Structures are given as C-alpha cells and as structure tokens.
C-alpha cells in the first residue's frame, strides 16, 4: 500500500467517523402513547422512557430546578457515550 493510499484510507476513516457521530446526534426523539395510556419518549436510550401524564407534568414543573442541579453538580455527573 502506498503512502497516498494510506493517507486516503485514513481520511476516509475520519470522514466515516464524523458522519457516524452526526447521525447519532441527529437522532430525533419520538413521543407515543403507550398501551397503558402513558407518554413514552423514544430515542433517548435503548428502551423508551415512559411516565404517566401527571408524572411528566411534575417533572416539567421543576425543569428549572433540574437544570440548576445539573449545573451545580456538573463535575459529579457522568456523560455517557452514545454507542447504541
């Protein structure tokens, strides 16, 4: 394999990785009503996050508190790599 071919192969690998990351970031979230009449959010994890309406409303009511908590505990919280 020539140097030019190696360089091209490496360039293609990097481009492939960039495209893969872009697809992962671009994954859209989808909302559905579950068979038990709850709200399910698909696209966050392997399995949907499912809560009943009043549970979602309680979470949404404290969304500012959750954001502030995340900000205050930034160094303690893990950031998970998307490899699903």
Buried (B, 14 or more C-beta within 10 A) or exposed (E): EEEEEEEEEEEEEEEEEEEEEEEEEEEEEEEEEEEEEBBBBBEEEEEBEBBEEEEBEEEEEEEEEEEEEEEEEEEEEEEEEEEE
